[in-house]
Amino acid sequence: MSHIPSLDSYRVPYFSDKKAETFSLNALDPAAKPFSTGSKDGDRDRLAEIGNQLDILQERLHSQRHQRVLLVLQGMDTSGKDGTIRGVFHEVDPLGLRIVPFRAPTPIEAARDFLWRVHLQVPAAGELAIFNRSHYEDVLVPRVIGQIDSAECERRYRQIRHFEALLAESGTSIIKCMLHISKDEQRSRIQARIDDPTKHWKFDVSDLEARRHWDAYQAAYHDALAATSTEYAPWYVIPANSKSHRNLMVAELLLRLMDSLKLEFPPAKAELKGLRID
């Protein structure tokens, strides 16, 4: 049997649920390892096993060209969005898999509504898309730096819920993961980038500016998660101080989602039965 614990403690209560009022991001330990098998080797073996299963399911998804899957990854700088993608999808055939990194809006994008550029990137039929950052940047960064007020934030939360409902009603299964690291762990990871010349390309001075606003970003994340976790697009908080555990937990969540879709290959073509190629 695979090691699959309960998700109840890590799924953010749905926006419409009274339990949403009790949600606290700060109460969740970034160093926890609820999905760990008990050892790093065991976690790696389980991750490889899941990767093979995801590869099979993704091929079925791609072959039927009907359903869609969207995985959203959010988190503070150094929380491991890139590493999660490498780790979880290492065994998955890139056919039908698309990774979308969202950076600061271009002038063309900024001249339109904040969801315009996102809608262009949602998964097509038969596709599994991974958002490395996402539309949630537009209720995090602008809020922290004072570009939008609380009223605009609430409007955007509502617009995001409606946008994701549109995707869900159009055949897109959505899972959203907030990679939750501690401030001390972030300091260690940033310092490691500074100390290693081969990783200087990963370091940006803006990371330090964002770090100075750590508490404000944590509050912004808390409010965004609480306001946009829904039955059709739930948020999960992933304890991410451990990189191997982070990857394993995201993989387990995605496997559960794709298993629930009951994916099968398209029916065999009767006209091909008995066909022999000379």
Backbone as JSON, one array per atom type, in Angstrom:
{
  "sequence": "MSHIPSLDSYRVPYFSDKKAETFSLNALDPAAKPFSTGSKDGDRDRLAEIGNQLDILQERLHSQRHQRVLLVLQGMDTSGKDGTIRGVFHEVDPLGLRIVPFRAPTPIEAARDFLWRVHLQVPAAGELAIFNRSHYEDVLVPRVIGQIDSAECERRYRQIRHFEALLAESGTSIIKCMLHISKDEQRSRIQARIDDPTKHWKFDVSDLEARRHWDAYQAAYHDALAATSTEYAPWYVIPANSKSHRNLMVAELLLRLMDSLKLEFPPAKAELKGLRID",
  "N": [[0.84, -1.2, 0.0], [0.49, 2.25, -0.77], [1.83, 5.21, 0.78], [-0.45, 7.23, 1.96], [-1.63, 9.79, 3.5], [-4.22, 11.62, 5.31], [-5.68, 14.53, 3.83], [-6.97, 16.57, 5.02], [-5.98, 18.42, 6.92], [-4.4, 20.06, 5.43], [-5.67, 21.07, 3.27], [-7.03, 24.08, 2.28], [-9.87, 25.47, 3.81], [-13.01, 25.57, 2.07], [-14.09, 28.53, 0.42], [-16.8, 29.13, 0.79], [-17.44, 27.8, 3.07], [-18.11, 27.69, 6.53], [-15.96, 27.0, 8.07], [-13.87, 28.29, 6.95], [-13.29, 30.58, 8.29], [-11.7, 29.79, 10.34], [-9.26, 29.17, 9.31], [-5.72, 29.27, 9.31], [-2.76, 30.26, 8.08], [-0.33, 30.58, 9.34], [-0.46, 28.68, 11.31], [0.28, 26.3, 10.23], [2.93, 24.12, 9.95], [5.9, 24.7, 8.27], [7.96, 22.89, 8.22], [6.9, 20.4, 8.51], [6.25, 16.94, 7.64], [4.06, 15.39, 6.41], [3.5, 13.57, 4.38], [5.67, 11.97, 4.13], [7.53, 8.94, 3.72], [9.14, 8.13, 5.68], [11.82, 8.06, 5.26], [14.45, 9.57, 3.27], [15.29, 8.09, 1.06], [13.15, 6.35, 0.81], [11.15, 8.19, 0.22], [12.06, 9.14, -2.27], [11.87, 6.8, -3.79], [9.12, 6.36, -3.7], [8.27, 8.69, -5.0], [9.31, 8.25, -7.57], [7.78, 6.05, -8.28], [5.21, 7.19, -8.31], [5.66, 9.03, -10.34], [5.88, 7.38, -12.6], [3.26, 6.42, -12.7], [1.87, 8.8, -13.13], [2.84, 9.38, -15.66], [1.61, 7.41, -17.23], [-1.09, 8.11, -16.83], [-1.1, 10.72, -17.81], [-0.59, 10.24, -20.51], [-2.94, 8.99, -21.26], [-4.73, 11.09, -20.79], [-3.82, 12.91, -22.72], [-4.29, 11.45, -25.06], [-7.04, 11.24, -25.29], [-7.99, 13.79, -25.68], [-9.91, 15.45, -24.4], [-10.57, 16.0, -21.56], [-9.04, 18.35, -19.23], [-6.21, 19.45, -17.31], [-5.06, 21.49, -14.68], [-2.37, 22.6, -12.87], [-1.48, 24.68, -10.32], [1.22, 26.46, -9.05], [2.36, 28.23, -6.35], [4.29, 30.42, -4.26], [6.64, 31.8, -1.88], [9.73, 33.46, -2.81], [12.33, 31.2, -3.57], [10.93, 29.0, -2.66], [10.67, 26.77, -4.19], [9.41, 26.26, -6.7], [10.33, 25.76, -9.36], [11.97, 23.53, -8.8], [10.08, 21.73, -7.88], [8.62, 21.19, -10.19], [10.59, 19.96, -11.78], [11.12, 17.72, -10.15], [8.61, 16.38, -9.76], [7.7, 15.83, -12.35], [9.63, 14.37, -13.6], [9.57, 11.77, -14.62], [7.64, 11.93, -16.51], [6.37, 11.94, -19.8], [7.02, 14.62, -21.96], [5.13, 15.15, -23.9], [2.09, 16.62, -24.37], [2.3, 17.99, -22.04], [2.63, 21.1, -20.48], [4.47, 23.88, -19.43], [4.05, 26.92, -17.8], [5.52, 29.85, -17.13], [4.92, 32.68, -15.13], [5.73, 36.0, -15.17], [6.54, 39.43, -14.29], [3.99, 41.57, -15.58], [4.0, 42.43, -19.05], [4.14, 45.57, -20.89], [2.04, 45.44, -22.78], [0.41, 43.44, -21.67], [-0.18, 44.58, -19.2], [-1.82, 46.63, -19.93], [-4.29, 45.57, -20.16], [-7.06, 43.72, -18.65], [-6.3, 41.9, -15.61], [-6.55, 39.17, -15.88], [-6.37, 38.58, -18.52], [-3.94, 37.78, -19.79], [-3.61, 35.37, -18.56], [-5.75, 33.74, -19.27], [-5.09, 33.15, -21.85], [-3.28, 31.13, -21.55], [-4.35, 28.86, -20.41], [-4.96, 25.3, -19.98], [-5.3, 23.33, -22.96], [-7.65, 21.06, -24.51], [-6.96, 17.79, -23.48], [-4.56, 18.39, -22.36], [-2.04, 18.88, -19.84], [-1.35, 21.47, -17.85], [1.08, 23.45, -16.17], [1.23, 26.05, -13.99], [3.74, 28.18, -13.19], [4.01, 30.26, -10.78], [1.25, 32.59, -11.12], [-2.08, 33.84, -11.86], [-2.49, 34.64, -9.31], [-0.43, 36.21, -8.49], [-1.32, 38.74, -8.92], [-2.87, 39.46, -6.8], [-1.19, 39.54, -4.78], [1.57, 40.75, -4.99], [0.81, 43.46, -5.96], [-0.85, 44.2, -3.86], [0.84, 44.16, -1.58], [2.76, 46.11, -2.2], [1.19, 48.29, -2.37], [-0.28, 49.02, -4.65], [-2.89, 48.33, -5.16], [-6.01, 48.64, -3.4], [-7.87, 47.38, -0.52], [-10.5, 47.0, -1.34], [-10.29, 46.67, -4.13], [-8.8, 44.37, -4.08], [-10.64, 42.52, -3.03], [-12.49, 42.54, -5.12], [-10.93, 41.36, -7.11], [-10.47, 38.83, -6.0], [-13.08, 37.79, -6.2], [-13.39, 37.84, -8.98], [-11.43, 36.01, -9.72], [-12.46, 33.64, -8.57], [-14.75, 33.34, -10.18], [-13.56, 33.11, -12.7], [-12.08, 30.72, -12.43], [-14.2, 29.01, -11.97], [-15.42, 29.08, -14.47], [-13.42, 27.77, -15.98], [-13.48, 25.23, -14.73], [-16.11, 24.41, -15.27], [-15.86, 24.08, -17.93], [-14.48, 21.79, -18.3], [-11.98, 21.62, -17.08], [-9.84, 20.38, -14.65], [-8.73, 21.5, -11.57], [-5.98, 22.08, -9.45], [-4.42, 23.63, -6.73], [-1.4, 24.66, -5.33], [0.24, 25.92, -2.56], [3.46, 26.53, -1.83], [4.93, 26.21, 1.1], [7.26, 27.74, 2.99], [9.59, 28.44, 5.69], [10.74, 31.57, 7.11], [13.37, 31.43, 7.99], [14.3, 29.23, 6.53], [14.13, 30.25, 3.97], [16.07, 32.28, 4.13], [18.38, 30.7, 4.37], [18.41, 29.42, 1.88], [18.61, 31.55, 0.07], [21.08, 32.56, 0.85], [22.71, 30.41, 0.15], [22.59, 30.57, -2.61], [23.94, 32.95, -3.03], [26.47, 32.31, -2.06], [27.4, 30.41, -3.83], [28.94, 30.64, -6.82], [28.02, 29.53, -9.21], [25.35, 29.67, -8.98], [24.6, 32.25, -8.99], [23.11, 33.38, -11.0], [20.55, 32.79, -10.32], [19.93, 34.52, -8.34], [18.36, 37.53, -7.36], [18.33, 40.94, -6.65], [15.88, 41.97, -5.98], [14.68, 39.95, -4.61], [15.53, 40.26, -2.0], [14.29, 42.61, -1.29], [11.6, 41.83, -1.34], [11.74, 40.01, 0.72], [12.06, 41.64, 2.91], [9.51, 42.39, 3.33], [8.22, 40.24, 4.43], [6.22, 39.49, 6.4], [4.01, 40.92, 5.47], [3.6, 39.72, 2.99], [2.99, 37.12, 3.83], [0.55, 37.59, 5.09], [-0.92, 38.46, 2.89], [-0.91, 36.16, 1.3], [-2.33, 34.42, 3.03], [-4.92, 35.64, 3.06], [-5.59, 35.56, 0.34], [-5.63, 32.79, -0.23], [-7.65, 31.94, 1.53], [-9.83, 33.26, 0.45], [-10.19, 32.2, -2.06], [-10.21, 29.44, -2.21], [-11.96, 26.8, -3.36], [-14.52, 24.31, -3.98], [-14.26, 23.44, -6.58], [-11.78, 24.37, -7.27], [-9.53, 23.84, -5.31], [-7.27, 24.96, -2.71], [-4.12, 23.83, -1.53], [-1.9, 23.71, 1.18], [1.46, 23.24, 1.11], [3.86, 21.88, 3.08], [7.13, 22.91, 2.81], [9.8, 23.1, 3.57], [11.4, 20.87, 3.46], [12.73, 19.66, 0.58], [12.47, 17.19, -0.75], [10.21, 16.13, 0.46], [8.31, 18.06, -0.21], [8.13, 17.74, -3.03], [7.14, 15.13, -3.12], [4.65, 15.34, -1.84], [3.19, 17.11, -3.5], [3.16, 15.54, -5.81], [1.67, 13.31, -4.92], [-0.82, 14.53, -4.46], [-1.48, 15.37, -7.07], [-1.61, 12.91, -8.35], [-3.81, 11.76, -7.06], [-5.83, 13.47, -7.98], [-5.76, 13.01, -10.79], [-6.26, 10.29, -10.9], [-8.89, 10.32, -10.07], [-10.22, 11.18, -12.29], [-10.75, 9.06, -13.9], [-9.41, 8.22, -16.27], [-9.14, 6.97, -19.56], [-7.89, 5.27, -22.48], [-8.87, 6.26, -25.83], [-11.67, 4.57, -27.45], [-11.0, 1.5, -29.21], [-10.45, 1.38, -32.76], [-12.71, -0.01, -34.88], [-12.33, -0.49, -37.58], [-9.66, -1.02, -37.83], [-9.16, -3.53, -36.94], [-7.62, -6.58, -37.46], [-6.08, -5.57, -39.5], [-3.28, -5.74, -41.64], [0.01, -4.82, -42.29], [1.81, -4.56, -45.24]],
  "CA": [[0.0, 0.0, 0.0], [1.24, 3.5, -0.8], [1.69, 6.04, 1.99], [-1.33, 8.32, 1.57], [-2.33, 10.29, 4.68], [-5.35, 12.52, 5.09], [-5.35, 15.88, 3.36], [-7.86, 17.53, 5.65], [-5.26, 19.47, 7.64], [-3.59, 20.86, 4.51], [-6.54, 21.72, 2.29], [-7.63, 25.31, 2.8], [-11.33, 25.34, 3.78], [-13.64, 26.24, 0.93], [-14.5, 29.92, 0.66], [-18.2, 29.19, 1.22], [-17.57, 27.0, 4.28], [-17.9, 28.46, 7.77], [-14.64, 26.66, 8.6], [-12.87, 29.19, 6.34], [-12.96, 31.59, 9.28], [-10.72, 29.24, 11.28], [-8.01, 28.89, 8.61], [-4.56, 30.07, 9.69], [-1.55, 29.83, 7.39], [0.76, 30.55, 10.32], [-0.59, 27.51, 12.17], [0.79, 25.14, 9.51], [4.38, 24.04, 10.1], [6.59, 24.5, 6.99], [8.91, 21.78, 8.35], [6.18, 19.13, 8.66], [6.42, 15.98, 6.54], [2.93, 14.47, 6.55], [3.46, 12.57, 3.31], [6.93, 11.25, 4.06], [7.52, 7.5, 3.99], [9.99, 7.9, 6.84], [13.23, 8.23, 4.89], [14.62, 10.23, 1.98], [15.32, 7.06, 0.02], [11.77, 5.89, 0.63], [10.42, 9.26, -0.47], [12.48, 9.15, -3.68], [11.3, 5.62, -4.44], [7.68, 6.6, -3.87], [8.12, 9.72, -6.02], [9.54, 7.61, -8.88], [6.6, 5.22, -8.53], [4.13, 8.09, -8.7], [6.01, 9.59, -11.64], [5.51, 6.4, -13.63], [1.8, 6.39, -12.77], [1.47, 10.05, -13.77], [3.18, 9.26, -17.07], [0.54, 6.63, -17.85], [-2.33, 8.88, -16.81], [-0.96, 11.87, -18.71], [-0.72, 9.75, -21.88], [-4.38, 8.79, -21.48], [-5.31, 12.43, -20.89], [-3.44, 13.48, -24.02], [-4.85, 10.67, -26.16], [-8.5, 11.41, -25.43], [-8.24, 15.18, -26.11], [-11.23, 15.85, -23.89], [-10.42, 16.67, -20.28], [-7.88, 19.23, -19.05], [-5.74, 19.52, -15.92], [-4.25, 22.66, -14.38], [-1.68, 22.63, -11.57], [-0.98, 26.02, -10.0], [2.24, 26.48, -8.01], [2.67, 29.55, -5.81], [5.12, 30.37, -3.07], [7.64, 32.85, -1.75], [10.99, 33.21, -3.5], [13.11, 30.03, -3.14], [10.08, 27.94, -2.12], [10.93, 25.57, -4.95], [8.46, 26.01, -7.8], [11.08, 25.1, -10.43], [12.41, 22.23, -8.33], [8.91, 20.86, -7.82], [8.31, 20.77, -11.55], [11.61, 18.98, -12.17], [11.0, 16.51, -9.37], [7.34, 15.67, -9.95], [7.45, 15.43, -13.73], [10.86, 13.78, -14.14], [9.27, 10.54, -15.34], [6.49, 12.14, -17.39], [6.65, 12.31, -21.18], [6.62, 16.02, -22.16], [4.02, 15.24, -24.83], [0.84, 16.97, -23.7], [2.63, 18.68, -20.79], [3.08, 22.47, -20.81], [4.85, 24.67, -18.26], [3.84, 28.34, -18.09], [6.03, 30.74, -16.08], [4.37, 34.03, -15.15], [6.61, 37.03, -14.62], [5.87, 40.74, -14.24], [3.27, 41.82, -16.83], [4.58, 43.3, -20.06], [3.26, 46.74, -21.12], [0.83, 45.0, -23.5], [-0.43, 42.72, -20.72], [-0.62, 45.5, -18.14], [-2.83, 47.52, -20.48], [-5.55, 44.84, -20.19], [-7.43, 43.2, -17.34], [-5.21, 41.07, -15.1], [-6.74, 37.78, -16.25], [-6.27, 38.43, -19.97], [-2.77, 36.99, -20.17], [-3.74, 34.04, -17.96], [-6.7, 32.96, -20.06], [-4.38, 32.7, -23.06], [-2.37, 30.02, -21.22], [-5.03, 27.74, -19.74], [-4.73, 24.06, -20.74], [-6.18, 22.92, -24.04], [-8.18, 19.71, -24.33], [-5.94, 16.77, -23.49], [-3.28, 18.95, -21.9], [-1.76, 19.15, -18.44], [-0.57, 22.7, -17.78], [1.59, 23.81, -14.86], [1.51, 27.47, -13.85], [4.82, 28.53, -12.27], [3.34, 31.51, -10.44], [-0.04, 32.55, -11.79], [-2.93, 35.02, -11.68], [-2.47, 35.03, -7.9], [0.54, 37.29, -8.32], [-2.02, 40.02, -9.02], [-3.48, 39.81, -5.52], [-0.11, 39.45, -3.8], [2.53, 41.84, -5.15], [0.2, 44.8, -5.95], [-1.38, 44.5, -2.51], [1.93, 44.42, -0.64], [3.44, 47.36, -2.52], [0.22, 49.37, -2.3], [-0.85, 49.4, -5.94], [-4.34, 48.13, -5.08], [-6.52, 48.71, -2.03], [-8.59, 46.19, -0.09], [-11.71, 46.85, -2.16], [-9.87, 46.09, -5.4], [-8.38, 43.0, -3.78], [-11.86, 41.72, -2.92], [-13.03, 42.38, -6.48], [-10.1, 40.39, -7.83], [-10.78, 37.5, -5.46], [-14.35, 37.37, -6.81], [-13.15, 37.58, -10.4], [-10.67, 34.76, -9.8], [-13.39, 32.54, -8.33], [-15.59, 33.19, -11.37], [-12.68, 32.64, -13.78], [-11.79, 29.3, -12.21], [-15.45, 28.29, -12.17], [-15.55, 28.94, -15.93], [-12.52, 26.7, -16.41], [-13.98, 23.95, -14.22], [-17.32, 24.05, -15.99], [-15.47, 23.79, -19.31], [-13.75, 20.53, -18.34], [-10.63, 21.72, -16.51], [-9.68, 20.01, -13.24], [-7.75, 22.44, -11.05], [-5.42, 21.89, -8.12], [-3.54, 24.76, -6.46], [-0.48, 24.34, -4.24], [1.07, 26.98, -2.01], [4.67, 25.93, -1.27], [5.04, 26.96, 2.36], [8.56, 27.64, 3.65], [9.79, 29.38, 6.79], [11.63, 32.68, 6.82], [14.74, 30.95, 8.2], [14.66, 28.37, 5.4], [14.37, 31.12, 2.81], [17.38, 32.9, 4.33], [19.41, 29.7, 4.07], [18.44, 29.15, 0.44], [19.14, 32.74, -0.6], [22.51, 32.62, 1.15], [23.36, 29.37, -0.65], [22.73, 31.1, -3.98], [24.98, 33.99, -3.01], [27.76, 31.68, -1.79], [27.78, 29.53, -4.94], [28.99, 31.43, -8.05], [27.25, 28.9, -10.3], [23.93, 29.93, -8.76], [24.35, 33.69, -8.94], [22.08, 33.72, -11.98], [19.25, 32.61, -9.67], [19.73, 35.55, -7.33], [17.93, 38.85, -7.8], [18.27, 41.85, -5.5], [14.47, 42.16, -5.64], [14.33, 38.92, -3.63], [15.79, 40.82, -0.67], [13.24, 43.6, -1.04], [10.39, 41.08, -0.99], [11.96, 39.39, 2.03], [11.84, 42.66, 3.94], [8.05, 42.49, 3.53], [7.79, 38.86, 4.66], [4.95, 39.41, 7.13], [2.95, 41.42, 4.6], [3.33, 38.68, 1.99], [2.3, 36.01, 4.49], [-0.84, 38.02, 5.27], [-1.55, 38.49, 1.57], [-1.15, 34.76, 0.94], [-3.42, 33.92, 3.87], [-6.2, 36.17, 2.62], [-5.87, 35.08, -1.02], [-5.98, 31.37, -0.14], [-8.95, 31.82, 2.2], [-10.9, 33.84, -0.38], [-10.29, 31.58, -3.4], [-10.23, 27.98, -2.16], [-13.32, 26.37, -3.67], [-14.65, 22.88, -4.25], [-13.82, 23.18, -7.95], [-10.38, 24.79, -7.4], [-9.05, 23.92, -3.93], [-5.89, 25.27, -2.36], [-3.44, 23.0, -0.55], [-0.65, 24.27, 1.7], [2.48, 22.19, 1.05], [5.07, 22.14, 3.87], [8.15, 22.84, 1.77], [11.18, 23.22, 4.03], [12.05, 19.68, 2.9], [12.49, 19.62, -0.86], [12.01, 15.87, -1.16], [8.83, 15.99, 0.9], [7.51, 18.97, -1.04], [7.88, 17.09, -4.32], [6.31, 13.94, -2.91], [3.27, 15.72, -1.5], [2.55, 17.63, -4.72], [2.94, 14.39, -6.69], [0.55, 12.53, -4.38], [-2.05, 15.29, -4.71], [-1.79, 15.33, -8.5], [-2.01, 11.54, -8.66], [-5.2, 11.59, -6.6], [-6.7, 14.19, -8.9], [-5.83, 12.36, -12.1], [-6.95, 9.02, -10.69], [-10.33, 10.58, -9.93], [-10.79, 11.49, -13.61], [-11.06, 7.79, -14.57], [-8.9, 8.4, -17.63], [-8.96, 5.77, -20.38], [-7.56, 5.53, -23.88], [-10.06, 6.26, -26.69], [-12.05, 3.23, -27.9], [-10.29, 0.97, -30.38], [-11.14, 1.6, -34.04], [-13.12, -1.3, -35.43], [-11.82, -0.66, -38.94], [-8.27, -1.43, -37.8], [-9.06, -4.92, -36.5], [-7.17, -7.51, -38.47], [-5.3, -4.92, -40.56], [-1.89, -6.15, -41.71], [0.82, -3.92, -43.13], [2.76, -5.28, -46.12]],
  "C": [[0.88, 1.25, 0.0], [0.92, 4.31, 0.46], [0.86, 7.25, 1.62], [-2.11, 8.79, 2.79], [-3.51, 11.18, 4.3], [-4.87, 13.89, 4.66], [-6.09, 16.97, 4.13], [-7.12, 18.7, 6.31], [-4.52, 20.43, 6.71], [-4.4, 21.45, 3.36], [-7.15, 22.96, 2.95], [-9.14, 25.17, 2.72], [-11.94, 26.12, 2.63], [-14.16, 27.61, 1.35], [-15.91, 29.99, 1.25], [-18.45, 28.45, 2.53], [-17.32, 27.87, 5.51], [-16.53, 28.19, 8.37], [-13.55, 27.58, 8.04], [-12.41, 30.23, 7.35], [-11.87, 31.12, 10.24], [-9.36, 28.97, 10.63], [-6.91, 29.84, 9.06], [-3.33, 29.51, 8.99], [-0.41, 29.67, 8.38], [0.71, 29.31, 11.22], [-0.03, 26.25, 11.52], [2.31, 25.19, 9.5], [5.06, 23.77, 8.76], [7.56, 23.32, 7.02], [8.23, 20.42, 8.5], [6.41, 18.25, 7.44], [5.3, 14.94, 6.59], [2.88, 13.37, 5.51], [4.73, 11.73, 3.24], [6.74, 9.77, 4.38], [8.38, 7.17, 5.2], [11.47, 8.03, 6.55], [13.31, 8.91, 3.54], [14.63, 9.23, 0.84], [13.91, 6.55, -0.26], [10.93, 6.91, -0.1], [10.77, 9.3, -1.95], [11.88, 7.96, -4.44], [9.81, 5.81, -4.7], [7.44, 7.65, -4.95], [8.32, 9.13, -7.42], [8.36, 6.75, -9.26], [5.43, 6.07, -9.01], [4.4, 8.68, -10.08], [5.64, 8.66, -12.78], [3.99, 6.33, -13.81], [1.27, 7.66, -13.46], [1.75, 10.01, -15.27], [2.08, 8.51, -17.82], [-0.76, 7.44, -17.93], [-2.27, 10.08, -17.75], [-1.1, 11.44, -20.17], [-2.2, 9.51, -22.22], [-5.1, 10.12, -21.65], [-5.05, 13.02, -22.27], [-4.13, 12.76, -25.17], [-6.33, 10.93, -26.37], [-8.89, 12.81, -25.89], [-9.61, 15.69, -25.67], [-11.11, 16.63, -22.59], [-9.12, 17.49, -20.24], [-7.5, 19.23, -17.58], [-4.84, 20.74, -15.77], [-3.69, 22.55, -12.97], [-1.09, 24.01, -11.38], [0.02, 25.91, -8.85], [2.54, 27.93, -7.62], [3.56, 29.37, -4.59], [6.09, 31.53, -3.05], [8.88, 32.48, -2.56], [11.76, 32.11, -2.79], [12.25, 28.9, -2.57], [10.16, 26.67, -2.95], [9.96, 25.25, -6.07], [9.16, 25.28, -8.95], [11.47, 23.68, -10.03], [11.26, 21.24, -8.24], [8.57, 20.33, -9.2], [9.31, 19.72, -12.03], [11.4, 17.65, -11.45], [9.75, 15.7, -9.67], [7.2, 15.1, -11.35], [8.67, 14.8, -14.41], [10.58, 12.56, -15.0], [8.19, 10.72, -16.41], [6.93, 12.58, -18.78], [6.18, 13.75, -21.41], [5.48, 16.2, -23.16], [2.73, 15.53, -24.05], [1.04, 17.67, -22.37], [3.16, 20.08, -21.14], [3.31, 23.26, -19.52], [4.76, 26.15, -18.62], [4.39, 29.17, -16.93], [5.42, 32.13, -16.22], [5.34, 34.98, -14.46], [5.84, 38.34, -14.55], [5.19, 41.01, -15.58], [4.06, 42.73, -17.77], [3.68, 44.51, -20.23], [1.97, 46.36, -21.83], [-0.12, 44.3, -22.54], [-1.0, 43.65, -19.67], [-1.71, 46.45, -18.62], [-4.22, 46.86, -20.53], [-5.91, 44.36, -18.78], [-6.43, 42.13, -16.91], [-5.34, 39.6, -15.48], [-6.55, 37.52, -17.74], [-5.11, 37.52, -20.35], [-2.86, 35.56, -19.63], [-4.65, 33.16, -18.8], [-6.05, 32.43, -21.34], [-3.58, 31.43, -22.82], [-3.05, 28.83, -20.57], [-4.89, 26.48, -20.6], [-5.78, 23.83, -21.83], [-6.69, 21.51, -23.75], [-7.05, 18.69, -24.45], [-4.61, 17.21, -22.93], [-3.24, 19.07, -20.38], [-0.86, 20.38, -18.4], [-0.16, 22.96, -16.33], [1.9, 25.3, -14.86], [2.59, 27.65, -12.77], [4.62, 30.0, -11.92], [2.09, 31.58, -11.32], [-0.76, 33.88, -11.64], [-2.95, 35.49, -10.23], [-1.4, 36.07, -7.6], [-0.16, 38.64, -8.27], [-2.87, 40.36, -7.8], [-2.45, 39.68, -4.4], [0.8, 40.68, -3.91], [1.86, 43.22, -5.14], [-0.36, 45.19, -4.59], [-0.25, 44.91, -1.58], [2.59, 45.77, -0.92], [2.48, 48.55, -2.63], [-0.36, 49.84, -3.61], [-2.36, 49.23, -5.98], [-4.77, 48.18, -3.62], [-7.34, 47.46, -1.72], [-9.84, 45.94, -0.91], [-11.37, 46.22, -3.51], [-9.43, 44.65, -5.2], [-9.61, 42.08, -3.73], [-12.5, 41.51, -4.28], [-12.25, 41.33, -7.25], [-10.3, 38.98, -7.31], [-12.05, 36.96, -6.13], [-14.16, 37.03, -8.27], [-12.36, 36.29, -10.61], [-11.59, 33.56, -9.57], [-14.25, 32.27, -9.56], [-14.78, 32.64, -12.55], [-12.41, 31.15, -13.63], [-13.04, 28.45, -12.32], [-15.71, 28.07, -13.66], [-14.67, 27.81, -16.44], [-13.04, 25.34, -15.99], [-15.21, 23.48, -15.0], [-17.05, 23.72, -17.45], [-14.59, 22.54, -19.41], [-12.33, 20.57, -17.82], [-10.66, 21.35, -15.03], [-8.51, 20.8, -12.68], [-7.29, 22.02, -9.66], [-4.36, 22.98, -7.91], [-2.72, 24.48, -5.21], [0.32, 25.56, -3.83], [2.25, 26.32, -1.31], [5.11, 26.77, -0.08], [6.39, 26.73, 3.02], [8.65, 28.67, 4.77], [10.74, 30.49, 6.35], [13.09, 32.26, 6.98], [15.2, 30.08, 7.04], [14.92, 29.22, 4.16], [15.73, 31.8, 2.93], [18.49, 31.94, 3.94], [19.53, 29.47, 2.57], [18.97, 30.35, -0.35], [20.65, 32.83, -0.38], [23.28, 31.59, 0.33], [23.55, 29.82, -2.09], [23.84, 32.14, -4.05], [26.37, 33.37, -2.87], [28.27, 30.81, -2.93], [27.77, 30.34, -6.25], [28.18, 30.84, -9.2], [25.75, 29.13, -10.15], [23.61, 31.41, -8.67], [23.25, 34.12, -9.91], [20.67, 33.58, -11.4], [18.91, 33.74, -8.7], [19.34, 36.87, -7.97], [17.8, 39.72, -6.56], [16.83, 42.08, -5.05], [14.0, 41.11, -4.64], [14.5, 39.45, -2.2], [14.73, 41.85, -0.29], [11.95, 42.91, -0.63], [10.53, 40.46, 0.4], [11.74, 40.39, 3.17], [10.35, 42.83, 4.26], [7.45, 41.11, 3.8], [6.41, 38.77, 5.31], [3.78, 39.88, 6.26], [2.6, 40.4, 3.53], [2.61, 37.49, 2.61], [0.82, 36.35, 4.7], [-1.59, 38.02, 3.94], [-1.84, 37.07, 1.07], [-2.33, 34.19, 1.73], [-4.77, 34.36, 3.33], [-6.58, 35.65, 1.23], [-6.31, 33.62, -1.01], [-7.38, 31.21, 0.46], [-10.1, 32.28, 1.31], [-11.11, 33.1, -1.7], [-10.17, 30.06, -3.38], [-11.68, 27.53, -2.31], [-13.34, 24.87, -3.94], [-14.11, 22.53, -5.63], [-12.36, 23.6, -8.18], [-9.77, 24.96, -6.01], [-7.59, 24.33, -3.82], [-5.38, 24.24, -1.36], [-2.16, 23.7, -0.12], [0.34, 23.12, 1.82], [3.66, 22.55, 1.94], [6.3, 21.89, 3.0], [9.57, 23.11, 2.26], [12.02, 22.04, 3.55], [11.71, 19.6, 1.42], [11.93, 18.27, -1.31], [10.56, 15.65, -0.73], [7.89, 16.85, 0.07], [7.14, 18.3, -2.36], [6.93, 15.91, -4.16], [4.86, 14.33, -2.65], [2.52, 16.27, -2.72], [2.23, 16.48, -5.67], [1.75, 13.55, -6.22], [-0.78, 13.23, -4.66], [-2.46, 15.21, -6.18], [-2.24, 13.93, -8.91], [-3.45, 11.29, -8.23], [-6.17, 12.26, -7.56], [-6.86, 13.44, -10.2], [-6.47, 10.98, -12.01], [-8.46, 9.22, -10.67], [-11.0, 10.85, -11.27], [-11.17, 10.24, -14.39], [-10.64, 7.83, -16.04], [-8.7, 7.05, -18.32], [-8.53, 6.18, -21.78], [-8.85, 5.56, -24.7], [-10.41, 4.84, -27.13], [-11.25, 2.8, -29.14], [-11.12, 1.19, -31.64], [-11.43, 0.25, -34.7], [-12.51, -1.56, -36.8], [-10.35, -1.09, -38.97], [-8.09, -2.89, -37.38], [-8.67, -5.82, -37.66], [-6.31, -6.9, -39.56], [-3.84, -5.37, -40.49], [-1.15, -5.25, -42.7], [1.82, -4.74, -43.93], [4.14, -4.67, -45.99]]
}
